[in-house]
């Protein structure tokens, strides 16, 4: 093959010759441009987004629960971003309207997720507001949701022989999952997680109502 | 919104300008045959001489024979060049040996974590008592061990080994690289423990707590430092393609990782856009450059012939940097993020066809007509397979960024299969081939059991085929089921079960392959088997004389 032999070496640098300065400056200029576009611009556009009136800040217990959600990697199977009905039937499944940036005003770190091994959870609190259901489902997922491949979380609970002590948060398991002579008690982490899950409710309208004309005018001198 | 319009218009005009530049350079014949720079990886008189330290003597003879008798009567490599290369290799042997050893250990742990995650997907009540083994922790442990343990350290080791060879000098400042690699590995260890204990920053690809990330930023910068010191000492006129990719990658990663992990800077949906800006750039601007740098070196080096087109590699490099750095938004199609951002990312994902085409043509045209060489060269077998998977993964990735396809594949196992085609099929395969080439030079010792290389190859190839095909089909069906409003959600879970089991079968074979590889690696480390190599390995002197008359040192 003719390209087995090198072509004659050229003296002097050609227009296209790569040297250290070109690599460094080119690489950094391109990365800066991409960062301006993909990171800085969204930052500037989104930094003034205000939380909608219907969205309450998380309570301390709900924030603790959010940490339990993060620590146990719920995000690897559950998204929190229903898509528009024109794209996918997420709303038909009861997962809620398409979410908007303002819905996440209190969500840092974000938990949008990339996987739906399980259903979307952005509105799980509205769809399933029962604390008992959530506690039992975390302890024995398949007793509530046959065919589910969600792992059980026994380490968030304590199994006690006999009867519960006063103050214990006893889990009301369905007969099929309950074992005679023992009670299942939710630990603080499980209770926090459930309070976070129940708080997930973005069923208020996505667009805030227009401000009163008088109020809008009053801002101006 | 004029802001949106001006961004889109600006992007459009830039793309048109780039297109004209491309057409102009085609017309000027700038993408012709290789230039002197393409031959820079060879010593004078070395062209036509094959090199594969992983090959046995008989394989090497066959390899040289397959590549033709170009060395017949050629002067061969001069003694001083042979000694210089020996010195270049020796200057990196300690730091490269340590980086690659750590990488192989992380690979084994990462495979086991991956296998446990896979099994848990169809055995949800298995090992649920232990918090650190729950799916939501062992899965990110797997991902981070693969990305920052195995892939990064292997890539760093290969890059450090390549630099002195590419610059025809000795490595300067090895102690910085050694310190950097050590800090990095400590970071990977602490990060893994943190995830296991439930301390995660909560973002995919960025789980390590930011305090631990400091170790990776500083370690990564320290690893890059010797490259710049060595560049000052270079004895070559032209910087070869691989140098561009390594230099740029080692610059890009610390910047990306620092911005992405900076505490208190990101919020809500903005953090999501940043998350996928990082998530895709860590592939495109860190792993891909390191993988391509290795492929661009080893394919021509093993074959003893320069790459097909030097100028095409120029186009490939700059277009990769430009387009790849803007594709992250395609991970958020349908999400609550500005739509112009997603549109730009989709467009740039399609534009990725250009760099992929450049690399594919260059690498495949170099191999074309020499496929017999794959029979003889263990290095080439892995690397050529990896280069093919690069093309496949990239084209698949561009397709997946299309809104219509993404609507189906987003949120499904199809994406997981695609991610493995990239980081395993492409990157990991190239690293396997590179390590097979490099380690005999690092240890001055031959791979003791050549059959284990074949066993490794077939285990991971068959295992990965089962993994990828199974999970892709399962993911596609899952996506179809989820898009059909009449199908209950649970159906989309149940129908994936056979494919998830197939993934576990494939993953088991891959893990077995890695155990074989690691055992062989450590057998070599303890110097089992006969010593058959030495300085004389270089040049043609190890090739049986019936194949060549060219004499080296």
Interface residues (C-beta under 8 A of the other chain):
Chain A: X1 X2 X3 X4 X5 X6 X7 X8 X9 X10 X14 X16 X17 X18 X19 X20 X23 X24 X26 X27 X28 X30 X31 X33 X34 X35 X37 X38 X39 X41 X42 X43 X45 X46 X47 X49 X70 X71 X72 X73 X74 X75 X76 X77 X79 X81 X83 X84 X87 X88 X89 X92 X93 X98 X99 X100 X101 X103 X104 X105 X106 X107 X108 X109 X110 X111 X112 X113 X114 X115 X116 X117 X118 X119 X141 X142 X145 X146 X147 X148 X149 X150 X151 X152 X153 X154 X155
Chain B: X3 X7 X30 X33 X34 X35 X36 X37 X38 X39 X42 X47 X48 X70 X120 X121 X122 X124 X125 X128 X129 X130 X131 X134 X135 X136 X137 X139 X140 X198 X199 X200 X201 X202 X203 X204 X228 X231 X237 X238 X239 X243 X244 X247 X248 X251 X252 X255 X256 X259 X266 X267 X268 X269 X270 X271 X272 X273 X274 X275 X277 X281 X285 X305 X306 X308 X311 X314 X318 X321 X322 X325 X326 X328 X329 X331 X332 X334 X335 X336 X337 X338 X341 X344 X345 X369 X407 X410 X411 X412 X415 X416 X482 X483 X484 X485 X489 X490 X492 X493 X494 X497
